[in-house]
Amino acid sequence: MRPEDLLPDHQDHVHRDGIIVRKGSVGAFLANARVLQDPAASAGARASAASDLRALLPGLHALGLFEILVPRDPALRDLVDADR
């Protein structure tokens, strides 16, 4: 399966379990996770990344992402699990 089979170029979101999941959600999760794991990131950047990440979690859970992939970082894993 290819990405365009799941989400064609002209479509920017899907509905899963009553939740709208936007194209780019997995990439945004990864970017925010990197900020949270960066020891040089400021407290403000970390707070913003954590907030943005929490907003993404319902959609990512609806996609089943964390049924397949589990974050290695314990703090990130706790954040993901707290949303379940």
Secondary structure as GFF3:
##gff-version 3
##sequence-region A 1 84
A	DSSP	alpha_helix	3	6	.	.	.	ID=ss1
A	DSSP	beta_strand	13	16	.	.	.	ID=ss2
A	DSSP	beta_strand	19	22	.	.	.	ID=ss3
A	DSSP	alpha_helix	25	37	.	.	.	ID=ss4
A	DSSP	alpha_helix	43	63	.	.	.	ID=ss5
A	DSSP	alpha_helix	65	68	.	.	.	ID=ss6
A	DSSP	alpha_helix	74	82	.	.	.	ID=ss7
###
